[in-house]
Amino acid sequence: MRANISFLVVCALTLAACGREEASGPVAARNARAVTDIVARVGGSPIAAADVAARMTAEGLDAGTALDRLIEDELLLQEATRRGITADREQQRAAERVMVRAMLHDLEKDLTPQSVPAEEVRADFEAQREKLQVPERRSSWHILVKDSSDAGKSLAESIQSEVRAAKDPRTVFERYAEDGDAETALEVTAEDLPPIALRSGIEQPYKDALFAARSTGPLDSLVETSYGWHVIVLTEILPGERKTLRDVEDEIRTRLSYKKRFERLAEVVRAREADGLVDYDEEGVALLLAMPGLPERSQ
């Protein structure tokens, strides 16, 4: 039988190899104790049901995923040993960290950002061109009268007159932000809004009014939304950006080189597994049958 190993989590796999318990280490560490609940062997190194349970608890995994991770870790470490990368086995977790990092260092030398072909960079750019375009955004603050009645509108009109007449409209904002309106029974709040785009989740009347303004400052009219009446001040207009390939080429090359490195690590795991290093122990596997997510078997 074989485990259904997910190779999309190789990054997490290598990180886990740096800090897992000694129970999941290579052969020398395994032989330091008697293992009686063996679930699988990887190149002779046993993985116990207790190891799987510990990994499940530590990382919140189901049994199948935990077993897959332990097998993947062991395969990578044995590949590091096969390549002649050595370390002090008495410092087991430090040794594992050194070996895996050494393999990553080799990959970094071969798969640098500069090694990514230009056609791959351009294809990636074209695939995400729309995501790279930054739309125009606008910042604002508003004073809201949380009442849609005529009384609410009347109060909002009074506040708007204060804002438009003030030498510094922000002083009106700060007064309502601190005190609301103690003279009426209506609730009044004041709020700063971060830059928003026309497609943001703000209610449409607010966005329409904000993006219709030709310059910063108090808007000419009140705006009504489901929350009530808004007195709005546009504070900043951030123009949109259209990023070119030159603007993002370094970022794309770096991301693609990382992707290639992890794909290469996945190939290493596949190759080592294909060497017949993984052997499941039926009696040990029986101990896991009550756990969810056991890897599927194949004849």
Backbone bond lengths (Angstrom), bond angles and torsions (degrees), N, CA, C in turn:
res aa  C-N    CA-C-N  psi(-1)  N-CA   C-N-CA  omega(-1)  CA-C   N-CA-C  phi
1 M - - - 1.446 - - 1.507 109.29 -
2 R 1.350 117.82 158.15 1.454 122.31 -177.53 1.516 109.26 -133.72
3 A 1.320 115.25 153.72 1.466 119.58 176.07 1.502 109.82 -87.06
4 N 1.333 116.66 144.61 1.461 121.48 173.97 1.518 108.07 -84.08
5 I 1.334 117.16 88.57 1.465 121.68 -173.76 1.516 110.14 -84.33
6 S 1.312 116.85 130.62 1.470 121.24 176.31 1.513 108.95 -90.33
7 F 1.333 115.74 119.09 1.460 119.71 -177.08 1.519 112.31 -92.31
8 L 1.337 116.84 7.46 1.460 120.00 177.90 1.514 111.35 -85.08
9 V 1.335 117.35 -3.12 1.457 120.54 -177.71 1.518 110.79 -116.45
10 V 1.334 118.17 31.85 1.460 120.50 -177.85 1.514 110.76 -64.88
11 C 1.347 116.98 -33.71 1.463 119.92 178.04 1.514 110.28 -59.27
12 A 1.339 115.99 -49.67 1.453 120.07 178.52 1.517 110.66 -62.95
13 L 1.323 116.43 -33.91 1.466 122.51 179.27 1.519 110.40 -59.84
14 T 1.334 118.02 -48.69 1.456 121.07 -177.09 1.508 111.11 -67.65
15 L 1.338 117.40 -35.78 1.449 120.03 177.07 1.520 110.32 -66.04
16 A 1.327 116.21 -41.23 1.458 120.05 -179.96 1.515 110.79 -62.68
17 A 1.342 117.86 -34.69 1.457 121.78 -179.46 1.517 111.07 -62.65
18 C 1.363 116.94 -24.76 1.449 120.34 -177.85 1.521 112.60 -76.90
19 G 1.343 119.25 -21.05 1.441 118.82 -171.28 1.497 115.86 -136.23
20 R 1.341 119.59 14.68 1.450 118.12 -176.07 1.515 111.52 -81.07
21 E 1.324 118.07 168.85 1.448 122.91 -176.41 1.519 110.91 -71.17
22 E 1.340 116.94 158.54 1.449 121.36 -179.16 1.520 112.46 -61.05
23 A 1.318 116.89 -21.93 1.464 120.64 -178.17 1.503 112.22 -60.23
24 S 1.336 119.07 -20.30 1.457 120.48 -177.96 1.516 111.76 -107.72
25 G 1.326 119.92 18.44 1.455 123.50 -176.65 1.509 112.93 -80.47
26 P 1.363 117.64 178.65 1.455 122.63 -179.67 1.517 113.63 -68.29
27 V 1.350 114.20 -170.85 1.465 120.44 -167.94 1.519 113.37 -58.76
28 A 1.329 117.76 -45.96 1.460 120.01 -174.66 1.521 111.76 -59.74
29 A 1.346 115.63 -41.92 1.462 118.73 -179.95 1.516 110.80 -70.05
30 R 1.338 117.67 -35.42 1.462 121.39 -178.79 1.514 111.71 -63.53
31 N 1.353 114.89 -41.03 1.461 119.18 -174.61 1.523 112.29 -72.15
32 A 1.348 117.05 -5.91 1.455 119.96 -179.82 1.525 111.41 -75.12
33 R 1.344 117.16 -11.79 1.457 120.23 178.38 1.518 109.48 -140.56
34 A 1.309 115.96 160.88 1.451 119.87 178.01 1.518 109.10 -81.34
35 V 1.325 116.45 128.09 1.453 121.26 178.95 1.520 107.55 -108.48
36 T 1.316 116.52 114.43 1.460 120.18 -174.92 1.519 113.13 -109.69
37 D 1.334 117.45 -8.83 1.468 120.41 -176.86 1.522 110.24 -119.45
38 I 1.320 116.48 49.72 1.467 122.10 -174.57 1.534 110.46 -66.72
39 V 1.321 114.63 130.89 1.459 121.47 176.62 1.522 110.23 -102.03
40 A 1.321 116.49 -38.61 1.464 120.84 -178.82 1.519 108.77 -154.35
41 R 1.330 115.91 160.14 1.465 122.05 173.08 1.521 108.30 -123.62
42 V 1.309 114.96 137.88 1.463 120.79 177.34 1.514 107.18 -119.06
43 G 1.340 116.74 104.56 1.443 120.46 -176.97 1.508 112.63 58.02
44 G 1.334 116.59 33.22 1.460 121.04 -179.86 1.513 113.70 92.73
45 S 1.306 118.67 -14.39 1.456 121.32 -179.68 1.523 109.36 -87.22
46 P 1.338 117.82 121.95 1.467 119.91 -173.78 1.525 113.30 -80.04
47 I 1.317 115.39 146.47 1.458 122.83 169.74 1.522 106.51 -117.23
48 A 1.327 116.05 123.54 1.457 121.05 -174.29 1.521 111.41 -98.61
49 A 1.326 114.98 159.04 1.463 120.13 176.09 1.527 110.28 -58.75
50 A 1.335 116.52 -34.62 1.464 120.03 178.34 1.522 110.99 -64.40
51 D 1.362 115.62 -35.86 1.466 119.64 176.94 1.533 110.41 -62.26
52 V 1.336 114.98 -43.92 1.461 120.16 -179.56 1.528 109.82 -62.82
53 A 1.323 116.46 -44.67 1.457 120.36 -179.31 1.526 111.20 -62.56
54 A 1.343 116.15 -39.78 1.464 119.90 179.44 1.522 110.88 -64.78
55 R 1.340 117.09 -40.50 1.473 121.21 179.48 1.526 110.40 -67.62
56 M 1.340 116.03 -38.70 1.470 119.99 177.21 1.525 110.55 -59.13
57 T 1.328 116.04 -45.54 1.460 120.82 -178.34 1.521 111.58 -67.87
58 A 1.337 116.24 -43.84 1.464 120.87 -175.20 1.518 112.49 -66.63
59 E 1.352 117.41 -35.77 1.462 120.47 -172.63 1.521 113.56 -117.66
60 G 1.337 117.62 3.76 1.459 120.20 178.57 1.514 113.52 66.30
61 L 1.346 117.61 38.53 1.456 122.54 -175.76 1.522 110.83 -102.09
62 D 1.357 116.10 162.45 1.457 118.89 168.42 1.524 108.06 -82.57
63 A 1.325 116.95 172.13 1.463 120.80 -173.18 1.523 112.05 -62.54
64 G 1.348 116.59 -42.56 1.458 119.74 -177.41 1.507 112.38 -63.72
65 T 1.332 116.78 -45.46 1.460 120.11 -179.43 1.523 111.04 -66.01
66 A 1.343 116.67 -40.18 1.462 119.98 178.82 1.528 110.82 -61.48
67 L 1.339 117.09 -43.20 1.457 120.41 178.98 1.529 110.40 -64.97
68 D 1.330 117.09 -42.42 1.464 120.65 177.70 1.525 110.96 -57.87
69 R 1.327 116.62 -44.17 1.462 120.46 -178.24 1.532 111.02 -63.61
70 L 1.330 116.09 -42.60 1.466 119.77 179.48 1.523 110.78 -62.61
71 I 1.331 117.34 -41.36 1.463 121.30 178.67 1.518 110.44 -65.27
72 E 1.320 117.23 -44.59 1.456 120.64 179.92 1.522 111.25 -61.17
73 D 1.331 116.64 -43.65 1.458 120.71 178.29 1.527 110.80 -57.43
74 E 1.324 114.73 -48.22 1.465 119.37 -176.50 1.528 111.37 -64.92
75 L 1.333 116.73 -39.90 1.459 119.78 178.59 1.528 111.56 -62.16
76 L 1.311 117.00 -42.26 1.462 119.96 178.73 1.522 111.45 -64.89
77 L 1.321 116.72 -42.63 1.460 119.68 -179.30 1.528 111.34 -65.67
78 Q 1.316 116.48 -38.68 1.459 118.93 178.75 1.525 110.98 -69.90
79 E 1.332 117.00 -32.42 1.459 119.30 175.21 1.523 109.87 -66.89
80 A 1.324 117.32 -38.59 1.459 120.24 176.98 1.524 110.74 -61.37
81 T 1.337 115.87 -42.26 1.470 120.00 177.67 1.526 110.74 -64.08
82 R 1.341 116.89 -42.79 1.465 120.81 179.50 1.519 111.87 -59.83
83 R 1.330 116.49 -32.64 1.465 120.09 179.86 1.524 112.44 -79.92
84 G 1.318 116.95 -1.18 1.450 119.87 177.13 1.505 114.28 88.63
85 I 1.325 117.21 13.41 1.464 120.49 177.04 1.524 107.01 -84.07
86 T 1.330 117.04 114.84 1.460 120.12 -174.08 1.519 110.71 -116.86
87 A 1.323 115.05 161.43 1.462 121.22 177.28 1.518 108.10 -159.66
88 D 1.322 117.41 170.83 1.451 123.41 -178.21 1.523 109.99 -71.73
89 R 1.331 117.25 109.62 1.463 121.06 -176.56 1.529 112.14 -69.11
90 E 1.334 118.22 -17.35 1.454 118.92 177.81 1.527 110.46 -69.49
91 Q 1.323 116.47 -24.35 1.461 121.44 175.31 1.526 106.44 -102.85
92 Q 1.348 116.28 74.31 1.458 120.60 -165.61 1.534 113.96 -56.94
93 R 1.325 117.81 -54.79 1.459 119.09 -176.23 1.521 111.08 -67.13
94 A 1.332 117.62 -35.69 1.461 120.36 176.16 1.522 110.19 -64.38
95 A 1.342 116.79 -38.26 1.462 120.57 179.47 1.522 110.49 -63.37
96 E 1.317 116.35 -45.58 1.462 119.90 179.69 1.530 110.51 -60.49
97 R 1.326 116.57 -42.25 1.456 120.58 179.96 1.531 110.28 -62.43
98 V 1.314 117.23 -43.37 1.462 121.14 -179.82 1.524 110.98 -62.31
99 M 1.334 117.06 -43.80 1.460 120.17 -176.95 1.520 112.39 -65.99
100 V 1.334 115.67 -46.15 1.458 118.53 -179.05 1.512 110.62 -66.03
101 R 1.333 117.06 -40.54 1.464 119.01 178.83 1.516 111.32 -65.51
102 A 1.327 117.18 -33.67 1.462 119.63 178.06 1.523 110.88 -64.33
103 M 1.339 116.62 -40.40 1.467 119.15 176.91 1.519 110.48 -65.24
104 L 1.328 116.90 -41.37 1.459 120.03 178.38 1.527 110.37 -62.62
105 H 1.324 117.16 -37.18 1.464 120.70 179.07 1.525 110.44 -63.39
106 D 1.328 116.66 -40.81 1.463 120.03 177.34 1.522 110.95 -61.51
107 L 1.320 115.98 -42.10 1.457 119.72 179.15 1.522 111.37 -65.97
108 E 1.331 116.85 -37.28 1.457 120.60 179.51 1.524 111.07 -62.89
109 K 1.330 116.36 -35.90 1.471 119.14 179.40 1.517 111.12 -68.60
110 D 1.335 117.19 -36.01 1.462 121.15 -177.60 1.523 112.95 -84.08
111 L 1.318 116.54 -35.18 1.462 121.25 -173.23 1.524 110.48 -116.02
112 T 1.325 115.58 68.07 1.459 121.77 178.13 1.527 109.94 -81.73
113 P 1.328 118.31 161.67 1.469 119.51 174.39 1.519 112.97 -54.46
114 Q 1.342 116.69 -34.75 1.461 120.43 -179.03 1.524 112.82 -70.19
115 S 1.342 116.47 -18.82 1.466 119.51 -178.03 1.529 112.79 -81.81
116 V 1.330 117.90 -10.60 1.463 120.87 -179.23 1.531 108.58 -71.69
117 P 1.327 118.42 124.84 1.475 120.97 -177.93 1.534 111.90 -60.05
118 A 1.319 115.71 146.26 1.464 121.27 -177.75 1.523 111.53 -60.23
119 E 1.346 116.75 -35.61 1.464 118.76 -178.47 1.530 111.39 -67.26
120 E 1.339 118.17 -32.04 1.463 120.66 176.87 1.528 110.88 -69.94
121 V 1.329 115.44 -38.24 1.462 119.79 178.46 1.526 109.96 -63.03
122 R 1.334 116.35 -46.43 1.465 120.16 -179.06 1.535 111.00 -65.09
123 A 1.335 117.33 -40.48 1.463 120.40 179.37 1.525 110.83 -62.39
124 D 1.334 116.85 -40.03 1.458 120.26 178.76 1.529 110.34 -66.30
125 F 1.322 116.25 -40.34 1.462 120.63 178.87 1.525 110.92 -62.14
126 E 1.334 116.63 -44.95 1.462 119.88 -179.33 1.531 111.06 -64.45
127 A 1.331 116.64 -35.64 1.463 120.83 -177.80 1.524 112.08 -66.78
128 Q 1.333 117.11 -28.30 1.459 119.99 -177.69 1.529 112.43 -120.55
129 R 1.326 115.76 23.17 1.466 120.22 -176.69 1.531 111.60 -54.83
130 E 1.336 116.63 -45.84 1.464 119.79 -177.29 1.522 111.76 -63.81
131 K 1.333 117.07 -37.46 1.460 120.53 -179.67 1.517 111.83 -66.79
132 L 1.331 116.45 -24.65 1.458 120.67 -176.81 1.524 112.70 -83.23
133 Q 1.313 117.34 -10.12 1.463 120.21 -179.62 1.523 109.38 -85.23
134 V 1.313 116.94 126.30 1.462 122.29 -179.38 1.526 108.60 -99.29
135 P 1.339 118.70 118.25 1.466 120.50 -178.06 1.531 111.42 -75.30
136 E 1.320 115.11 165.40 1.462 119.71 174.68 1.525 109.07 -61.24
137 R 1.331 115.82 140.81 1.466 121.06 178.55 1.530 109.45 -129.84
138 R 1.315 115.30 152.86 1.457 120.18 -178.33 1.532 110.59 -134.48
139 S 1.343 114.53 135.18 1.459 121.25 177.71 1.523 109.34 -99.54
140 S 1.332 116.33 151.56 1.458 119.81 -179.20 1.515 110.67 -159.21
141 W 1.321 114.89 165.84 1.457 120.36 163.91 1.513 107.52 -130.24
142 H 1.319 115.87 159.53 1.465 118.80 -178.88 1.514 110.61 -147.39
143 I 1.301 114.85 154.33 1.461 122.51 171.63 1.524 105.92 -112.58
144 L 1.313 116.16 123.89 1.455 121.46 -173.00 1.529 111.17 -112.42
145 V 1.323 115.08 127.35 1.465 120.83 169.98 1.519 106.49 -97.33
146 K 1.333 115.89 111.68 1.462 120.50 -173.00 1.529 111.21 -81.31
147 D 1.328 114.74 63.62 1.460 120.84 179.90 1.518 107.29 -162.66
148 S 1.327 117.27 123.44 1.470 121.47 -177.10 1.522 113.02 -92.14
149 S 1.324 117.56 4.86 1.468 120.40 -178.60 1.525 110.58 -76.97
150 D 1.331 116.09 175.49 1.468 120.83 176.38 1.518 111.01 -61.52
151 A 1.331 115.81 -35.27 1.461 119.87 178.32 1.527 110.69 -63.98
152 G 1.339 116.07 -40.51 1.453 120.41 177.56 1.514 111.36 -64.70
153 K 1.328 116.61 -42.41 1.462 120.40 179.21 1.519 110.99 -64.46
154 S 1.325 116.42 -40.78 1.454 120.65 179.83 1.524 111.20 -61.39
155 L 1.331 116.28 -42.69 1.463 120.00 178.35 1.535 110.40 -65.27
156 A 1.324 116.91 -41.64 1.464 120.49 179.51 1.524 111.01 -62.90
157 E 1.331 117.21 -38.47 1.471 120.45 177.91 1.522 110.46 -64.03
158 S 1.329 116.61 -38.69 1.462 120.26 177.61 1.534 111.20 -63.59
159 I 1.345 115.70 -42.02 1.468 120.08 179.07 1.523 110.09 -66.10
160 Q 1.326 116.72 -39.61 1.461 120.23 179.38 1.536 110.85 -62.24
161 S 1.319 116.24 -39.10 1.465 119.90 177.38 1.528 110.43 -62.97
162 E 1.339 116.62 -39.95 1.464 120.40 176.80 1.531 110.86 -61.14
163 V 1.332 115.36 -45.31 1.464 120.41 -177.72 1.519 110.60 -62.85
164 R 1.326 117.22 -44.44 1.461 120.71 -176.58 1.528 111.93 -70.52
165 A 1.333 116.65 -29.47 1.464 120.18 -178.48 1.527 112.91 -85.19
166 A 1.320 116.99 -19.48 1.466 120.75 -174.83 1.524 111.56 -70.54
167 K 1.329 115.83 140.54 1.462 120.31 175.21 1.523 109.54 -63.15
168 D 1.321 115.22 -39.04 1.466 121.60 175.24 1.527 107.77 -126.45
169 P 1.355 118.27 99.97 1.475 120.66 -177.72 1.519 113.50 -55.74
170 R 1.316 116.68 -22.52 1.461 119.64 -177.78 1.528 111.85 -65.04
171 T 1.296 117.09 -27.71 1.467 118.92 178.52 1.522 111.22 -64.74
172 V 1.329 116.76 -33.50 1.460 120.37 176.68 1.525 109.32 -68.69
173 F 1.310 115.82 -43.84 1.471 120.99 177.50 1.527 110.68 -55.23
174 E 1.345 116.00 -48.31 1.464 119.88 -175.50 1.525 111.38 -65.10
175 R 1.312 117.01 -35.01 1.452 119.27 179.14 1.526 111.19 -64.78
176 Y 1.328 116.08 -44.92 1.469 119.19 179.87 1.532 111.55 -73.43
177 A 1.321 116.59 -29.67 1.474 119.45 177.53 1.524 110.38 -65.22
178 E 1.336 117.11 -33.24 1.464 121.03 -177.48 1.525 112.11 -87.15
179 D 1.332 115.95 -40.79 1.460 118.64 -168.91 1.520 115.31 -117.86
180 G 1.343 118.62 -12.01 1.452 119.58 -172.41 1.522 108.27 65.28
181 D 1.307 117.78 -136.37 1.462 121.80 175.69 1.519 108.00 -131.78
182 A 1.329 114.75 97.60 1.462 119.78 -175.30 1.520 112.36 -71.85
183 E 1.333 117.49 -14.68 1.463 120.54 -175.24 1.524 112.95 -85.72
184 T 1.320 118.57 -10.24 1.466 120.88 179.76 1.517 109.61 -128.77
185 A 1.342 114.54 167.37 1.466 119.69 178.42 1.527 110.86 -86.91
186 L 1.316 117.83 -2.63 1.462 121.42 -177.77 1.531 111.05 -83.47
187 E 1.329 115.14 142.52 1.465 119.88 -179.35 1.523 109.85 -83.08
188 V 1.330 116.08 131.16 1.462 122.05 179.52 1.527 108.23 -127.77
189 T 1.309 117.24 132.14 1.466 121.77 177.14 1.520 109.53 -129.80
190 A 1.322 116.19 157.44 1.462 122.11 176.64 1.521 108.22 -128.59
191 E 1.322 117.15 137.60 1.468 120.45 -171.82 1.520 110.77 -148.14
192 D 1.337 115.72 137.74 1.469 122.28 170.03 1.519 108.45 -87.34
193 L 1.321 117.79 137.13 1.464 121.53 175.23 1.526 109.48 -112.40
194 P 1.326 117.93 138.46 1.462 120.54 175.65 1.521 110.14 -70.52
195 P 1.325 117.91 170.87 1.468 119.78 178.61 1.530 111.08 -57.21
196 I 1.325 116.61 133.04 1.456 121.15 178.78 1.518 109.48 -125.19
197 A 1.330 115.59 150.76 1.463 121.67 174.92 1.521 108.69 -97.38
198 L 1.324 115.62 166.79 1.459 120.02 -177.41 1.524 111.13 -63.71
199 R 1.340 117.47 -23.71 1.458 121.19 -178.94 1.531 112.88 -96.95
200 S 1.306 117.17 13.03 1.463 119.89 -179.40 1.528 110.42 -72.58
201 G 1.330 115.75 175.78 1.461 119.91 -174.66 1.517 115.14 -84.91
202 I 1.324 118.14 5.59 1.466 120.94 177.54 1.531 109.55 -66.28
203 E 1.334 117.31 149.77 1.462 120.08 -179.01 1.537 111.32 -58.12
204 Q 1.318 115.75 142.43 1.462 122.35 -171.50 1.532 114.16 -57.29
205 P 1.334 120.28 -44.15 1.470 118.41 179.99 1.530 112.81 -57.67
206 Y 1.332 116.58 -38.41 1.469 120.46 178.85 1.519 109.76 -64.66
207 K 1.337 116.78 -48.10 1.468 120.52 -179.07 1.523 111.26 -63.24
208 D 1.322 116.76 -44.98 1.473 120.19 -178.48 1.524 110.84 -58.06
209 A 1.327 116.18 -44.75 1.463 119.52 -179.45 1.521 111.25 -67.13
210 L 1.319 116.34 -40.66 1.465 120.49 -177.39 1.522 110.82 -65.07
211 F 1.339 117.44 -43.49 1.463 120.41 -176.03 1.531 112.60 -84.17
212 A 1.323 117.24 -8.82 1.468 119.92 174.93 1.521 111.29 -82.77
213 A 1.340 116.74 -19.09 1.464 120.22 -178.26 1.524 110.32 -66.43
214 R 1.336 116.63 141.73 1.466 121.09 -178.19 1.519 112.81 -93.10
215 S 1.317 116.55 -14.60 1.462 119.98 -179.48 1.520 109.45 -154.77
216 T 1.332 116.41 168.23 1.460 120.48 179.14 1.525 110.59 -72.15
217 G 1.318 115.75 160.33 1.457 122.08 179.78 1.519 111.10 123.29
218 P 1.333 117.28 -178.47 1.471 120.21 179.45 1.524 111.43 -62.85
219 L 1.333 116.90 138.38 1.460 120.22 175.48 1.529 109.47 -72.19
220 D 1.330 115.20 153.84 1.457 120.31 -175.35 1.522 112.84 -70.07
221 S 1.327 117.00 -30.79 1.467 119.92 -173.00 1.525 111.39 -125.36
222 L 1.334 115.24 155.54 1.453 120.10 170.75 1.524 109.51 -67.69
223 V 1.313 116.08 157.73 1.465 121.45 177.27 1.523 108.08 -125.48
224 E 1.318 116.07 129.79 1.457 120.57 178.60 1.523 109.87 -104.39
225 T 1.333 116.43 130.39 1.460 122.66 172.64 1.523 107.82 -127.78
226 S 1.313 116.35 -174.17 1.470 119.95 178.95 1.524 111.62 -66.27
227 Y 1.346 117.26 -14.76 1.461 120.75 -179.40 1.525 112.22 -85.65
228 G 1.333 116.36 -23.63 1.454 120.21 -176.70 1.520 110.63 139.64
229 W 1.363 116.53 -146.29 1.459 122.20 -177.04 1.528 110.65 -105.10
230 H 1.349 115.54 132.14 1.465 121.81 -177.02 1.525 111.40 -111.58
231 V 1.337 115.43 132.74 1.463 122.03 165.42 1.522 105.44 -100.72
232 I 1.332 117.63 115.91 1.470 121.04 -169.11 1.524 111.00 -114.95
233 V 1.330 115.34 137.79 1.459 122.00 173.59 1.524 108.33 -122.58
234 L 1.320 116.92 119.51 1.466 122.79 176.12 1.519 108.23 -80.07
235 T 1.319 117.52 122.82 1.472 120.67 -173.86 1.516 114.49 -105.79
236 E 1.348 117.77 -25.67 1.468 119.02 -177.62 1.522 110.25 -159.43
237 I 1.330 115.32 141.09 1.464 121.94 175.18 1.526 107.98 -114.91
238 L 1.320 116.10 116.93 1.468 121.95 -179.92 1.518 108.26 -103.31
239 P 1.332 118.02 110.15 1.464 120.16 -176.76 1.522 111.98 -64.17
240 G 1.315 115.58 153.77 1.459 120.38 178.25 1.521 111.46 -70.72
241 E 1.311 115.18 160.83 1.466 121.58 178.60 1.518 109.69 -125.40
242 R 1.319 115.11 139.43 1.459 120.61 173.32 1.522 107.76 -115.43
243 K 1.332 115.13 101.78 1.459 119.73 -176.37 1.522 111.20 -76.30
244 T 1.312 115.49 137.65 1.459 121.42 178.04 1.523 109.65 -97.52
245 L 1.320 115.91 170.73 1.462 120.45 177.55 1.519 110.28 -58.37
246 R 1.314 116.91 -38.76 1.461 120.17 -179.82 1.531 110.91 -62.15
247 D 1.336 116.59 -35.94 1.466 120.33 -179.01 1.522 112.83 -64.26
248 V 1.323 117.15 -34.07 1.469 120.52 -171.70 1.526 113.48 -117.51
249 E 1.314 117.68 6.26 1.468 119.60 -174.70 1.522 112.23 -59.69
250 D 1.332 117.73 -45.07 1.469 119.92 -178.90 1.522 111.16 -61.55
251 E 1.330 116.36 -41.90 1.465 120.81 179.15 1.523 111.12 -62.85
252 I 1.342 117.20 -42.63 1.465 121.04 179.95 1.519 110.60 -65.64
253 R 1.329 116.48 -43.83 1.475 119.64 -179.57 1.532 111.19 -61.43
254 T 1.315 116.38 -41.97 1.466 119.93 179.64 1.522 110.96 -63.61
255 R 1.332 116.31 -46.50 1.464 120.04 -179.14 1.521 111.64 -63.21
256 L 1.336 117.73 -43.44 1.463 120.82 -179.41 1.522 111.38 -67.75
257 S 1.326 117.68 -34.63 1.466 119.34 178.66 1.526 110.71 -67.38
258 Y 1.333 117.48 -38.55 1.465 120.22 175.72 1.526 110.02 -62.24
259 K 1.319 115.74 -43.56 1.460 119.92 -179.62 1.523 110.63 -60.37
260 K 1.328 117.23 -42.71 1.466 120.72 179.83 1.533 111.60 -64.82
261 R 1.331 116.65 -36.56 1.468 119.29 179.24 1.531 110.83 -64.13
262 F 1.315 117.05 -44.65 1.462 119.78 -178.95 1.528 111.35 -70.28
263 E 1.328 116.73 -33.20 1.466 119.15 174.79 1.523 110.47 -64.68
264 R 1.341 116.82 -37.88 1.464 120.28 177.94 1.528 110.59 -65.13
265 L 1.334 117.12 -40.07 1.467 119.79 176.68 1.522 111.06 -62.51
266 A 1.331 115.86 -38.94 1.464 119.43 177.98 1.521 110.41 -62.54
267 E 1.337 116.68 -38.36 1.469 120.59 177.73 1.524 110.50 -62.81
268 V 1.336 115.72 -38.50 1.469 119.62 178.08 1.528 110.06 -60.81
269 V 1.339 116.03 -46.10 1.469 119.61 179.91 1.521 110.18 -61.42
270 R 1.329 117.49 -44.99 1.468 120.61 -179.64 1.528 111.02 -60.83
271 A 1.337 115.37 -44.89 1.460 119.66 -177.35 1.521 111.41 -63.59
272 R 1.338 116.46 -43.70 1.455 119.37 -179.30 1.530 111.09 -67.17
273 E 1.326 116.73 -36.64 1.459 119.41 177.30 1.522 110.19 -66.03
274 A 1.344 115.90 -38.32 1.460 120.36 -179.53 1.528 111.68 -66.24
275 D 1.332 116.86 -19.77 1.472 120.13 177.71 1.519 112.00 -71.82
276 G 1.318 116.86 -0.79 1.461 120.42 179.46 1.501 113.84 81.56
277 L 1.338 117.04 25.21 1.459 120.31 -177.19 1.526 113.04 -78.80
278 V 1.333 116.43 -18.58 1.461 119.08 -176.15 1.523 109.96 -97.82
279 D 1.330 115.94 122.94 1.462 121.42 -179.61 1.526 108.15 -135.10
280 Y 1.333 116.19 123.44 1.458 120.46 -176.99 1.527 110.91 -90.92
281 D 1.326 116.23 141.46 1.455 122.98 177.41 1.523 108.13 -99.14
282 E 1.324 117.07 115.84 1.459 121.07 -173.27 1.531 112.80 -62.04
283 E 1.340 116.94 -39.09 1.468 118.45 -179.67 1.529 110.60 -67.01
284 G 1.335 115.50 -40.31 1.457 118.51 178.57 1.507 111.32 -66.72
285 V 1.336 116.19 -40.20 1.464 120.22 179.74 1.523 110.00 -61.13
286 A 1.323 116.71 -33.53 1.467 120.06 -179.76 1.528 111.36 -59.46
287 L 1.340 116.84 -28.29 1.453 120.10 178.92 1.525 112.23 -68.32
288 L 1.337 116.41 -19.75 1.460 120.74 -177.42 1.524 113.08 -99.15
289 L 1.311 117.00 -4.14 1.465 119.54 -172.14 1.526 112.88 -60.32
290 A 1.315 116.74 -26.45 1.466 119.39 -179.77 1.524 112.41 -82.77
291 M 1.328 116.59 -7.06 1.459 120.39 -178.75 1.523 109.83 -90.79
292 P 1.350 118.91 144.66 1.478 121.08 179.28 1.517 111.74 -72.29
293 G 1.318 116.12 149.80 1.467 120.83 171.29 1.510 115.41 82.19
294 L 1.355 118.17 21.56 1.474 119.57 178.85 1.520 109.68 -60.94
295 P 1.346 118.86 135.55 1.478 119.97 179.53 1.529 110.97 -55.86
296 E 1.314 115.49 142.50 1.465 119.80 179.29 1.532 110.58 -67.34
297 R 1.328 114.55 149.35 1.459 119.00 178.62 1.537 109.84 -97.76
298 S 1.313 114.07 152.37 1.469 118.78 172.02 1.518 107.53 -133.89
299 Q 1.307 115.59 144.57 1.458 119.76 -176.23 1.531 110.39 -80.37
